[in-house]
């Protein structure tokens, strides 16, 4: 019974023991086999590491076009985590725990560690299994934000400054599209490379995309470049399909698109780029040689790339050629070569490379000579790169007129400013401008061509406010033109010996094929061939050959096609009778021929002549046969005659009835015609009637002896009524015509008193004044304030000169209604006004600034002379605020002048911030400049003070007059007696002082 009971209980106990032993034995095995399992884990971990390294290597090989999948990135992350865990276990394995005071291993800790090893073996095996990546572990890479570009090792300050300008425009929300333009080789691409690599760009855009467009681009090529950049498959797909893919790729993205070397409009929408605008923050920056391309691309801002300043160009050149440039014997040639490169980085690089480490002085001398020689301008070292880029610009001119007009510019001396109107006149006379254009229309068309050539960087605008009427040609562009028009060139033959050229005159056979010949400004030309044979010659320019005194009698016998002849500024005293053979001559220029005293009657045979200019000559009388030249369109005559050692204007008498013979006249510029009191009123009436009959008149410069004749002309001239008369000079009985007026196109000089019906001026004068930009008023006996002329009548005035008007008391009456007068006035000259008391008269407190905000705000020059009653130039600080653009203040012989301001001022503004020159002469009562105003003379460059004995203190110090270059003083005693705030100020200005006596 007991046995049965034991048996009944023993079986469950055995089962329980068996169940308990299985996990115990398992953990015991973890401890027992731990070393073996550890070795297995290490082996599996090594296999995993090898697999991971193989995958990493493959990923590295396909960068940047491929990138790991997210699955792969997660797997690599797990592998990295596994390696960290194994490192931890390894330290535990090596530091095995003991029990019984270290006499035997800790069996429980060993079992636990063994179990972790087994688990990690399973995890490693799983990672190895997953490393097979059934769908691959690589995918197409997303486009990089930026693909870095290689930039030059040495960067110029100009490139860095240009980069800052472009970055500023990119940061401006209002300029989504930006154009950088300039001639080939100027450094536009370098600036784009710098922009591409700028770190700030990475924070501003999702993508920066660079594409070089080039001259021979097409949509397919551009899309392919974009596709590669954006990792888009484009092979064998239509342009529309690719455009759709590009649009989809860029949807919602903020991109910066860099288009380099653009030659014509690229329609980005057709290619597949969403339009850049303020809302999406996208930007487009392009480089081109032509400003017109920027306009066609609808850029919001255009930045012209200029050549390097001389100092930077020299540093770049030295870096390229090496230490050889430091040699005293070579330095002089190096400097001249750098100047010839004209600041073109590419030219400096190529030329510098050709001369690198050349220490033979003769090599440098010959290289410079070759650069200066037109026939050798296309030398091997330069032709490949610099001139190639310039030649491409020339070849890309699709308009043959533009090409021919550019080639003509090569006739001018190097570095010479080219007057636009004169150049266009040459073009028209030779026939380069197609169609039978009027002179005015030709100037318009010529201006368009000049702008196109400027936009193409083949011509340049001249710097400075006074140089708007001029252009210039870069030296290297000129060399290119001369090379193309040389006897070995590919264009029409030019023979150019200008400036200081001392080359031997060409033999006759070398001249026979010449289309154009220029000896402009050649000081060495004193003799001409007796009877040269120039059957192809169209233009002959001898202007500025001051040593040329005689033209051989038969010189013009064999020039049957000559259209343009310029003999200006030569020393000839007559013309040969052979000039009558020039039956195709259209333009004859005899300006500033101060020794010319005779014109042959044979000139009347020039039946094709359209332009005749004779100025500065010594002709005793007007040759009336000139009016037999019925094809004349422009006649300009300003005779001079010798009086002792001086030249004075001739007084010309015009026989009525002659002018009407030249019915095609467009520009009649003979200001001395009627200046002779022997002319009867009836004769003058006829002349006025003839002038008003010219229907195509666009320019008229003449004197009228009375207002009534001017009135007749205005009433009857269709050109005046229809505003076709865009240039005029009307001079009503003045003894002199101011040379200052020659700077302006619309001039009126009036000597006289009150007008009709008690008006200030006759209506004819008011009518002309309202269109004039120069006004000279002489001897007006009634005018008390200049503002009575009216704001309407003075709205276009740029220069106003007032002389000997005895009743004039002020310029602008602040208490009247004409405080908007002279809002565009730039120059104001007041001379011999014995009752002038102030510029602006104001009773009581000044009105709000808005009342006179336009008066004098454009004034740059203020000149006062012989005005004895004026005590203060400015009535109060209110006037000074209007003169924010004043640059020259010239006051002389004003015996009553005490100071600049009528009373002390306490104002908080910067007065006269642009003032550059101050002239104070013979002001015996002048005491002070400005009271109560802390002047900041930051623009002041010159102070000239003569006989101002009461002026004891100059409002200058080293902090306020930082740009002062010169102080001219009437006497040393006056300078020494000046009071200064401290001796240091006086000593700092002492080196700038010069004395008249």
ZAMARGU-4260 file (C-alpha; in steps of 0.2 Angstrom, whole numbers, plus 5000, padded with zeros to 4 digits):
<rodrens>
0) 5000/5000/5000 | 5014/5011/5004 | 5023/5007/4988 | 5007/5011/4979 | 5006/5028/4987
5) 5024/5032/4984 | 5022/5027/4966 | 5007/5038/4964 | 5016/5054/4971 | 5033/5049/4963
10) 5028/5051/4945 | 5022/5069/4946 | 5037/5073/4956 | 5048/5066/4942 | 5039/5076/4929
15) 5041/5092/4940 | 5059/5088/4942 | 5061/5085/4923 | 5052/5101/4919 | 5063/5111/4932
20) 5079/5103/4925 | 5077/5108/4907 | 5079/5127/4910 | 5092/5124/4923 | 5102/5113/4912
25) 5100/5126/4898 | 5107/5140/4908 | 5120/5128/4915 | 5125/5125/4896 | 5126/5144/4894
30) 5139/5144/4907 | 5147/5128/4902 | 5149/5133/4883 | 5151/5151/4885 | 5169/5152/4878
35) 5163/5142/4863 | 5148/5153/4860 | 5159/5168/4863 | 5170/5163/4849 | 5155/5160/4838
40) 5148/5177/4841 | 5165/5185/4837 | 5166/5176/4821 | 5148/5181/4816 | 5151/5199/4821
45) 5167/5199/4810 | 5156/5193/4796 | 5143/5206/4799 | 5157/5219/4800 | 5164/5213/4783
50) 5147/5214/4775 | 5144/5231/4782 | 5161/5237/4775 | 5157/5230/4758 | 5141/5239/4758
55) 5149/5255/4763 | 5162/5254/4750 | 5149/5251/4736 | 5139/5266/4743 | 5155/5277/4742
60) 5158/5271/4724 | 5142/5277/4718 | 5141/5293/4727 | 5134/5306/4723 | 5122/5298/4710
65) 5116/5284/4722 | 5112/5284/4740 | 5107/5270/4753 | 5089/5266/4755 | 5080/5269/4771
70) 5081/5250/4774 | 5099/5250/4772 | 5102/5265/4783 | 5091/5257/4797 | 5101/5241/4795
75) 5118/5250/4796 | 5111/5259/4812 | 5107/5242/4820 | 5124/5235/4815 | 5132/5250/4824
80) 5121/5247/4839 | 5126/5228/4839 | 5144/5233/4839 | 5142/5244/4854 | 5133/5230/4864
85) 5147/5217/4859 | 5160/5229/4865 | 5151/5230/4882 | 5149/5211/4883 | 5168/5209/4879
90) 5173/5219/4894 | 5161/5208/4905 | 5168/5192/4898 | 5186/5197/4901 | 5181/5203/4919
95) 5173/5186/4925 | 5164/5187/4942 | 5170/5176/4957 | 5161/5169/4972 | 5167/5162/4989
100) 5179/5176/4991 | 5186/5173/4973 | 5189/5154/4975 | 5177/5149/4962 | 5167/5157/4947
105) 5150/5165/4950 | 5140/5152/4942 | 5124/5162/4941 | 5132/5177/4933 | 5141/5166/4921
110) 5124/5158/4916 | 5116/5175/4913 | 5131/5181/4903 | 5131/5165/4892 | 5112/5168/4889
115) 5116/5186/4882 | 5129/5179/4871 | 5117/5166/4863 | 5104/5180/4861 | 5117/5191/4852
120) 5122/5177/4841 | 5104/5175/4835 | 5103/5194/4832 | 5119/5195/4822 | 5113/5180/4811
125) 5097/5190/4808 | 5107/5205/4803 | 5117/5195/4791 | 5102/5188/4784 | 5094/5205/4781
130) 5110/5211/4773 | 5105/5202/4757 | 5093/5216/4753 | 5081/5207/4741 | 5076/5224/4733
135) 5094/5231/4734 | 5101/5243/4746 | 5104/5258/4734 | 5093/5271/4726 | 5095/5287/4716
140) 5102/5301/4726 | 5092/5316/4729 | 5101/5331/4721 | 5114/5340/4732 | 5110/5357/4738
145) 5126/5363/4729 | 5139/5356/4718 | 5155/5364/4722 | 5164/5373/4708 | 5183/5375/4706
150) 5188/5394/4708 | 5204/5402/4705 | 5218/5401/4718 | 5220/5420/4720 | 5204/5431/4721
155) 5204/5449/4718 | 5196/5462/4729 | 5185/5467/4714 | 5178/5449/4712 | 5174/5449/4731
160) 5166/5466/4730 | 5155/5460/4715 | 5151/5445/4725 | 5144/5455/4739 | 5134/5466/4727
165) 5126/5450/4720 | 5123/5443/4737 | 5114/5459/4742 | 5103/5458/4727 | 5099/5439/4731
170) 5094/5444/4748 | 5082/5458/4741 | 5065/5450/4739 | 5061/5463/4725 | 5075/5456/4713
175) 5070/5438/4708 | 5081/5439/4692 | 5098/5446/4692 | 5109/5449/4677 | 5128/5451/4677
180) 5135/5457/4661 | 5152/5463/4653 | 5164/5459/4640 | 5172/5442/4638 | 5186/5438/4649
185) 5181/5451/4662 | 5178/5438/4676 | 5159/5435/4676 | 5161/5416/4678 | 5173/5418/4692
190) 5160/5428/4702 | 5147/5415/4698 | 5158/5401/4704 | 5161/5411/4720 | 5143/5414/4722
195) 5139/5395/4719 | 5152/5390/4733 | 5146/5404/4746 | 5141/5396/4762 | 5127/5408/4765
200) 5118/5401/4750 | 5116/5384/4757 | 5105/5391/4771 | 5094/5401/4759 | 5090/5388/4745
205) 5085/5370/4744 | 5094/5368/4727 | 5108/5379/4719 | 5108/5373/4700 | 5122/5378/4688
210) 5121/5377/4670 | 5133/5384/4657 | 5122/5389/4642 | 5134/5394/4629 | 5131/5401/4612
215) 5125/5385/4603 | 5113/5379/4616 | 5096/5370/4613 | 5082/5365/4624 | 5087/5347/4624
220) 5105/5350/4629 | 5099/5362/4643 | 5086/5349/4649 | 5099/5335/4649 | 5110/5346/4660
225) 5096/5350/4672 | 5091/5332/4672 | 5108/5326/4678 | 5109/5339/4691 | 5091/5335/4698
230) 5094/5316/4696 | 5080/5314/4683 | 5080/5301/4669 | 5078/5311/4653 | 5084/5299/4639
235) 5073/5296/4624 | 5059/5307/4631 | 5051/5322/4623 | 5055/5340/4629 | 5037/5342/4636
240) 5038/5326/4646 | 5055/5331/4653 | 5048/5349/4657 | 5034/5340/4667 | 5047/5330/4677
245) 5057/5345/4681 | 5042/5355/4686 | 5036/5341/4697 | 5054/5339/4705 | 5055/5358/4709
250) 5037/5359/4715 | 5037/5368/4732 | 5056/5369/4732 | 5066/5385/4734 | 5080/5386/4720
255) 5094/5397/4715 | 5097/5395/4696 | 5114/5400/4689 | 5115/5402/4670 | 5132/5405/4664
260) 5137/5412/4647 | 5119/5416/4640 | 5119/5423/4622 | 5100/5425/4619 | 5084/5423/4628
265) 5081/5406/4637 | 5063/5402/4640 | 5064/5394/4657 | 5045/5389/4657 | 5048/5379/4641
270) 5063/5370/4649 | 5053/5366/4664 | 5057/5378/4678 | 5044/5387/4688 | 5045/5405/4687
275) 5055/5414/4700 | 5046/5427/4710 | 5044/5435/4727 | 5031/5423/4733 | 5041/5407/4730
280) 5058/5414/4735 | 5067/5407/4720 | 5081/5416/4711 | 5089/5417/4694 | 5106/5424/4691
285) 5114/5424/4674 | 5130/5430/4665 | 5130/5437/4648 | 5141/5449/4637 | 5125/5459/4631
290) 5114/5470/4642 | 5100/5466/4629 | 5100/5448/4634 | 5097/5453/4652 | 5082/5463/4646
295) 5075/5449/4636 | 5077/5438/4651 | 5067/5451/4661 | 5080/5453/4674 | 5075/5464/4689
300) 5092/5471/4691 | 5108/5471/4680 | 5126/5473/4687 | 5139/5477/4675 | 5156/5469/4677
305) 5170/5481/4676 | 5189/5478/4673 | 5201/5477/4687 | 5208/5494/4694 | 5226/5497/4690
310) 5233/5491/4707 | 5223/5475/4707 | 5228/5471/4689 | 5246/5474/4693 | 5245/5462/4708
315) 5237/5449/4698 | 5250/5451/4684 | 5264/5450/4696 | 5257/5434/4704 | 5256/5426/4687
320) 5273/5431/4680 | 5283/5428/4696 | 5297/5438/4704 | 5304/5443/4687 | 5292/5458/4687
325) 5302/5466/4701 | 5317/5468/4690 | 5320/5487/4688 | 5324/5484/4669 | 5308/5474/4666
330) 5296/5483/4677 | 5294/5497/4665 | 5288/5486/4651 | 5278/5475/4663 | 5268/5491/4669
335) 5264/5496/4651 | 5259/5478/4646 | 5247/5478/4661 | 5240/5494/4655 | 5237/5487/4638
340) 5227/5472/4646 | 5215/5485/4652 | 5210/5476/4668 | 5204/5460/4659 | 5208/5446/4671
345) 5209/5434/4656 | 5221/5445/4647 | 5232/5447/4662 | 5232/5428/4665 | 5236/5424/4647
350) 5249/5437/4644 | 5256/5434/4662 | 5258/5415/4657 | 5267/5419/4641 | 5280/5430/4651
355) 5281/5419/4666 | 5299/5419/4673 | 5306/5427/4657 | 5320/5437/4663 | 5327/5443/4646
360) 5323/5462/4644 | 5322/5460/4625 | 5308/5448/4626 | 5298/5460/4636 | 5302/5474/4625
365) 5297/5464/4609 | 5281/5458/4617 | 5276/5476/4621 | 5280/5481/4604 | 5269/5467/4597
370) 5255/5472/4608 | 5256/5489/4601 | 5257/5484/4583 | 5240/5483/4574 | 5247/5471/4562
375) 5254/5459/4575 | 5240/5461/4588 | 5234/5443/4585 | 5250/5435/4592 | 5249/5417/4596
380) 5249/5419/4615 | 5234/5430/4615 | 5223/5425/4600 | 5218/5408/4608 | 5209/5414/4623
385) 5207/5433/4625 | 5205/5438/4607 | 5195/5423/4603 | 5182/5428/4616 | 5182/5446/4609
390) 5180/5439/4591 | 5166/5428/4596 | 5157/5444/4603 | 5160/5453/4587 | 5155/5438/4576
395) 5139/5436/4586 | 5133/5453/4581 | 5119/5448/4569 | 5117/5466/4562 | 5129/5470/4548
400) 5127/5488/4552 | 5133/5486/4570 | 5148/5476/4564 | 5153/5490/4551 | 5150/5504/4564
405) 5161/5495/4577 | 5175/5493/4564 | 5174/5511/4560 | 5178/5515/4579 | 5195/5507/4576
410) 5200/5523/4566 | 5201/5533/4583 | 5217/5534/4593 | 5219/5523/4608 | 5210/5528/4624
415) 5202/5542/4615 | 5184/5547/4620 | 5173/5546/4605 | 5159/5559/4604 | 5143/5550/4599
420) 5136/5564/4588 | 5152/5565/4578 | 5154/5547/4576 | 5136/5544/4570 | 5138/5559/4558
425) 5153/5549/4550 | 5142/5533/4549 | 5128/5542/4540 | 5139/5551/4528 | 5149/5536/4523
430) 5132/5526/4521 | 5134/5514/4535 | 5116/5518/4541 | 5104/5511/4529 | 5090/5521/4521
435) 5088/5540/4517 | 5088/5546/4535 | 5086/5563/4541 | 5100/5569/4552 | 5089/5568/4568
440) 5083/5550/4563 | 5101/5545/4560 | 5106/5551/4577 | 5092/5540/4584 | 5097/5525/4574
445) 5115/5528/4578 | 5111/5529/4597 | 5102/5512/4596 | 5118/5505/4587 | 5129/5512/4600
450) 5118/5505/4614 | 5119/5488/4606 | 5138/5489/4605 | 5139/5494/4623 | 5127/5481/4628
455) 5138/5468/4619 | 5153/5475/4629 | 5162/5480/4613 | 5161/5498/4617 | 5160/5506/4634
460) 5151/5522/4642 | 5163/5535/4648 | 5163/5539/4667 | 5157/5555/4674 | 5142/5566/4672
465) 5149/5576/4658 | 5154/5561/4648 | 5136/5555/4643 | 5139/5561/4625 | 5155/5550/4623
470) 5159/5532/4622 | 5176/5523/4622 | 5183/5507/4615 | 5193/5495/4625 | 5211/5494/4620
475) 5210/5475/4616 | 5194/5477/4607 | 5202/5490/4596 | 5217/5479/4593 | 5205/5465/4587
480) 5196/5478/4576 | 5213/5484/4569 | 5219/5466/4566 | 5203/5462/4557 | 5204/5477/4546
485) 5223/5475/4543 | 5230/5470/4525 | 5230/5452/4532 | 5213/5454/4540 | 5196/5447/4535
490) 5186/5464/4534 | 5187/5479/4524 | 5205/5487/4523 | 5209/5501/4535 | 5225/5510/4536
495) 5227/5518/4553 | 5242/5529/4559 | 5234/5539/4573 | 5240/5548/4589 | 5259/5547/4591
500) 5262/5534/4578 | 5279/5537/4570 | 5278/5523/4557 | 5284/5527/4540 | 5270/5533/4528
505) 5263/5519/4517 | 5268/5518/4498 | 5255/5522/4486 | 5252/5504/4481 | 5248/5499/4499
510) 5234/5513/4499 | 5225/5507/4483 | 5213/5495/4492 | 5210/5505/4507 | 5192/5509/4512
515) 5196/5520/4526 | 5212/5530/4531 | 5214/5538/4547 | 5229/5549/4553 | 5219/5557/4567
520) 5229/5567/4579 | 5245/5562/4571 | 5258/5575/4576 | 5271/5568/4564 | 5261/5570/4548
525) 5267/5585/4539 | 5267/5580/4521 | 5255/5571/4509 | 5258/5562/4493 | 5256/5573/4478
530) 5243/5563/4469 | 5239/5547/4477 | 5227/5534/4469 | 5214/5529/4481 | 5200/5522/4470
535) 5191/5513/4485 | 5193/5526/4498 | 5176/5531/4507 | 5183/5540/4523 | 5199/5551/4525
540) 5202/5557/4543 | 5216/5570/4545 | 5208/5578/4560 | 5221/5584/4573 | 5236/5583/4562
545) 5242/5600/4568 | 5258/5600/4558 | 5250/5597/4542 | 5250/5615/4533 | 5248/5611/4515
550) 5238/5599/4505 | 5245/5596/4487 | 5235/5604/4473 | 5232/5587/4465 | 5229/5577/4481
555) 5210/5574/4478 | 5212/5570/4460 | 5210/5551/4462 | 5197/5549/4476 | 5181/5546/4466
560) 5171/5538/4480 | 5176/5548/4495 | 5161/5552/4506 | 5169/5559/4522 | 5183/5571/4523
565) 5188/5578/4540 | 5202/5591/4540 | 5198/5599/4557 | 5212/5606/4569 | 5225/5606/4555
570) 5236/5620/4551 | 5231/5622/4533 | 5227/5640/4526 | 5218/5635/4510 | 5210/5620/4501
575) 5217/5614/4484 | 5206/5616/4468 | 5206/5597/4466 | 5193/5596/4480 | 5180/5599/4466
580) 5184/5582/4460 | 5176/5575/4476 | 5159/5573/4467 | 5153/5560/4480 | 5158/5569/4496
585) 5144/5571/4508 | 5153/5578/4523 | 5167/5591/4524 | 5173/5596/4541 | 5184/5611/4544
590) 5182/5615/4562 | 5196/5624/4572 | 5206/5627/4557 | 5213/5643/4564 | 5224/5647/4549
595) 5211/5644/4536 | 5208/5661/4527 | 5203/5656/4510 | 5190/5644/4502 | 5191/5640/4484
600) 5175/5644/4474 | 5177/5626/4467 | 5168/5620/4483 | 5152/5625/4474 | 5155/5609/4463
605) 5152/5597/4478 | 5134/5594/4473 | 5132/5579/4484 | 5138/5588/4500 | 5126/5587/4515
610) 5136/5592/4530 | 5148/5607/4530 | 5156/5614/4546 | 5168/5628/4547 | 5172/5635/4564
615) 5186/5644/4571 | 5193/5649/4554 | 5200/5667/4549 | 5188/5669/4535 | 5185/5688/4532
620) 5168/5686/4525 | 5155/5673/4522 | 5156/5665/4505 | 5139/5667/4498 | 5141/5654/4485
625) 5139/5641/4499 | 5121/5643/4497 | 5123/5635/4479 | 5126/5619/4488 | 5107/5615/4488
630) 5109/5597/4495 | 5115/5604/4512 | 5107/5597/4527 | 5118/5604/4540 | 5128/5621/4539
635) 5138/5626/4554 | 5148/5642/4552 | 5157/5651/4566 | 5170/5662/4558 | 5184/5670/4568
640) 5196/5684/4562 | 5212/5690/4569 | 5213/5706/4579 | 5231/5709/4585 | 5236/5693/4594
645) 5218/5688/4597 | 5204/5680/4588 | 5187/5688/4588 | 5170/5683/4580 | 5167/5689/4563
650) 5152/5699/4559 | 5143/5692/4545 | 5130/5700/4533 | 5117/5689/4525 | 5110/5694/4508
655) 5091/5690/4509 | 5084/5677/4498 | 5099/5665/4499 | 5094/5654/4513 | 5078/5648/4504
660) 5089/5640/4491 | 5095/5626/4503 | 5077/5620/4506 | 5083/5603/4512 | 5092/5611/4527
665) 5089/5602/4544 | 5102/5610/4555 | 5106/5629/4552 | 5119/5634/4565 | 5126/5651/4560
670) 5125/5662/4576 | 5135/5676/4569 | 5125/5679/4553 | 5114/5694/4558 | 5126/5702/4570
675) 5129/5718/4560 | 5119/5734/4563 | 5120/5738/4544 | 5106/5725/4541 | 5090/5733/4538
680) 5074/5728/4546 | 5067/5723/4530 | 5081/5711/4526 | 5080/5703/4543 | 5061/5701/4541
685) 5065/5691/4525 | 5078/5680/4534 | 5066/5676/4547 | 5053/5672/4534 | 5065/5660/4525
690) 5070/5651/4541 | 5052/5648/4546 | 5049/5640/4529 | 5061/5625/4532 | 5049/5611/4535
695) 5063/5599/4541 | 5072/5610/4553 | 5078/5601/4569 | 5092/5613/4574 | 5093/5632/4573
700) 5107/5643/4581 | 5105/5661/4576 | 5104/5679/4582 | 5089/5690/4579 | 5091/5708/4581
705) 5073/5710/4588 | 5060/5701/4597 | 5048/5704/4583 | 5058/5693/4571 | 5059/5679/4584
710) 5040/5681/4586 | 5037/5679/4567 | 5048/5664/4566 | 5039/5655/4581 | 5022/5659/4574
715) 5026/5653/4556 | 5038/5639/4559 | 5030/5622/4557 | 5046/5614/4565 | 5044/5625/4581
720) 5025/5622/4582 | 5026/5603/4580 | 5041/5603/4592 | 5053/5596/4579 | 5066/5609/4583
725) 5074/5599/4597 | 5090/5610/4597 | 5090/5628/4596 | 5100/5644/4601 | 5090/5660/4600
730) 5101/5675/4604 | 5092/5692/4605 | 5104/5706/4602 | 5118/5702/4615 | 5135/5707/4611
735) 5142/5691/4617 | 5136/5673/4617 | 5141/5664/4633 | 5152/5649/4629 | 5144/5640/4644
740) 5128/5639/4633 | 5137/5628/4621 | 5135/5614/4633 | 5116/5615/4632 | 5105/5610/4617
745) 5091/5623/4620 | 5097/5640/4623 | 5090/5657/4625 | 5100/5674/4627 | 5089/5689/4629
750) 5095/5707/4631 | 5080/5719/4634 | 5067/5727/4646 | 5049/5725/4649 | 5038/5715/4637
755) 5022/5719/4629 | 5006/5724/4639 | 5017/5727/4655 | 5022/5709/4656 | 5039/5704/4663
760) 5045/5697/4646 | 5038/5697/4628 | 5027/5682/4625 | 5040/5676/4612 | 5053/5675/4625
765) 5042/5667/4637 | 5037/5654/4624 | 5056/5650/4621 | 5060/5650/4639 | 5048/5637/4643
770) 5057/5625/4632 | 5075/5631/4636 | 5088/5623/4647 | 5100/5638/4646 | 5094/5656/4649
775) 5105/5671/4649 | 5097/5687/4654 | 5106/5704/4651 | 5101/5722/4655 | 5083/5719/4660
780) 5078/5735/4668 | 5061/5731/4677 | 5063/5713/4684 | 5064/5714/4703 | 5063/5695/4707
785) 5069/5681/4696 | 5054/5670/4701 | 5043/5682/4692 | 5048/5673/4677 | 5036/5659/4683
790) 5038/5641/4688 | 5031/5635/4671 | 5043/5645/4661 | 5058/5639/4671 | 5054/5621/4674
795) 5067/5614/4661 | 5081/5627/4665 | 5097/5619/4670 | 5108/5634/4669 | 5103/5652/4672
800) 5115/5667/4670 | 5109/5685/4675 | 5119/5700/4671 | 5117/5719/4674 | 5099/5719/4679
805) 5099/5734/4690 | 5082/5732/4698 | 5084/5713/4703 | 5083/5712/4722 | 5081/5693/4725
810) 5080/5677/4715 | 5065/5669/4724 | 5052/5679/4733 | 5046/5667/4747 | 5031/5678/4750
815) 5025/5675/4732 | 5017/5661/4723 | 5031/5655/4713 | 5041/5646/4726 | 5042/5630/4714
820) 5053/5640/4702 | 5070/5633/4696 | 5067/5615/4703 | 5078/5608/4689 | 5091/5622/4690
825) 5109/5616/4691 | 5120/5632/4689 | 5115/5649/4694 | 5127/5664/4690 | 5123/5681/4696
830) 5134/5695/4690 | 5134/5714/4691 | 5118/5716/4700 | 5119/5732/4710 | 5103/5730/4720
835) 5103/5711/4724 | 5100/5709/4742 | 5097/5690/4744 | 5094/5674/4736 | 5078/5670/4745
840) 5068/5684/4753 | 5057/5678/4767 | 5047/5689/4779 | 5042/5682/4796 | 5044/5663/4800
845) 5048/5652/4786 | 5033/5642/4779 | 5033/5623/4779 | 5047/5615/4770 | 5034/5607/4758
850) 5030/5624/4750 | 5047/5626/4742 | 5054/5608/4742 | 5058/5609/4723 | 5067/5626/4723
855) 5085/5624/4720 | 5086/5606/4726 | 5096/5602/4710 | 5108/5616/4711 | 5126/5611/4710
860) 5135/5628/4706 | 5131/5645/4714 | 5141/5660/4708 | 5140/5678/4714 | 5150/5692/4707
865) 5149/5711/4709 | 5134/5711/4719 | 5138/5725/4732 | 5121/5726/4741 | 5120/5708/4746
870) 5125/5705/4765 | 5121/5687/4767 | 5120/5673/4754 | 5106/5663/4763 | 5092/5671/4773
875) 5091/5657/4785 | 5094/5638/4787 | 5078/5635/4778 | 5087/5640/4762 | 5102/5629/4765
880) 5092/5613/4767 | 5086/5616/4749 | 5105/5616/4743 | 5109/5598/4747 | 5117/5595/4730
885) 5128/5611/4730 | 5146/5607/4725 | 5153/5624/4720 | 5151/5640/4730 | 5160/5654/4721
890) 5158/5672/4728 | 5169/5687/4722 | 5169/5706/4723 | 5154/5707/4734 | 5159/5722/4744
895) 5144/5721/4756 | 5144/5703/4760 | 5146/5699/4779 | 5142/5681/4780 | 5133/5666/4773
900) 5118/5667/4785 | 5108/5682/4790 | 5106/5676/4808 | 5112/5663/4820 | 5103/5646/4817
905) 5101/5631/4829 | 5097/5617/4817 | 5099/5598/4817 | 5104/5593/4800 | 5119/5591/4789
910) 5121/5607/4779 | 5129/5607/4761 | 5134/5589/4762 | 5141/5588/4744 | 5150/5605/4744
915) 5167/5602/4736 | 5174/5619/4732 | 5173/5636/4740 | 5179/5652/4732 | 5179/5668/4742
920) 5188/5683/4733 | 5188/5701/4738 | 5175/5702/4751 | 5181/5716/4763 | 5167/5714/4776
925) 5165/5695/4776 | 5166/5689/4794 | 5159/5672/4796 | 5153/5656/4787 | 5138/5648/4796
930) 5133/5653/4814 | 5123/5640/4824 | 5126/5626/4811 | 5139/5612/4815 | 5146/5610/4797
935) 5152/5593/4792 | 5163/5597/4777 | 5165/5578/4772 | 5165/5582/4753 | 5176/5598/4754
940) 5191/5597/4743 | 5197/5615/4740 | 5195/5632/4749 | 5201/5647/4740 | 5201/5664/4750
945) 5208/5680/4743 | 5207/5697/4752 | 5194/5693/4766 | 5203/5703/4780 | 5189/5701/4793
950) 5188/5683/4791 | 5198/5677/4807 | 5192/5659/4809 | 5188/5645/4797 | 5175/5632/4802
955) 5187/5618/4799 | 5194/5604/4809 | 5203/5588/4805 | 5187/5578/4809 | 5175/5587/4799
960) 5186/5591/4783 | 5193/5574/4780 | 5194/5575/4761 | 5202/5593/4760 | 5216/5593/4748
965) 5220/5611/4745 | 5219/5628/4754 | 5223/5643/4743 | 5226/5659/4753 | 5229/5677/4747
970) 5243/5681/4759 | 5254/5673/4772 | 5250/5686/4785 | 5231/5683/4784 | 5234/5664/4787
975) 5246/5667/4801 | 5233/5678/4809 | 5219/5665/4809 | 5212/5659/4825 | 5211/5641/4829
980) 5203/5630/4842 | 5220/5622/4845 | 5237/5622/4838 | 5236/5604/4832 | 5222/5609/4820
985) 5232/5623/4812 | 5247/5612/4810 | 5237/5598/4802 | 5231/5610/4788 | 5247/5619/4786
990) 5254/5606/4773 | 5238/5610/4762 | 5241/5628/4761 | 5248/5638/4746 | 5249/5656/4744
995) 5245/5668/4729 | 5259/5680/4734
</rodrens>
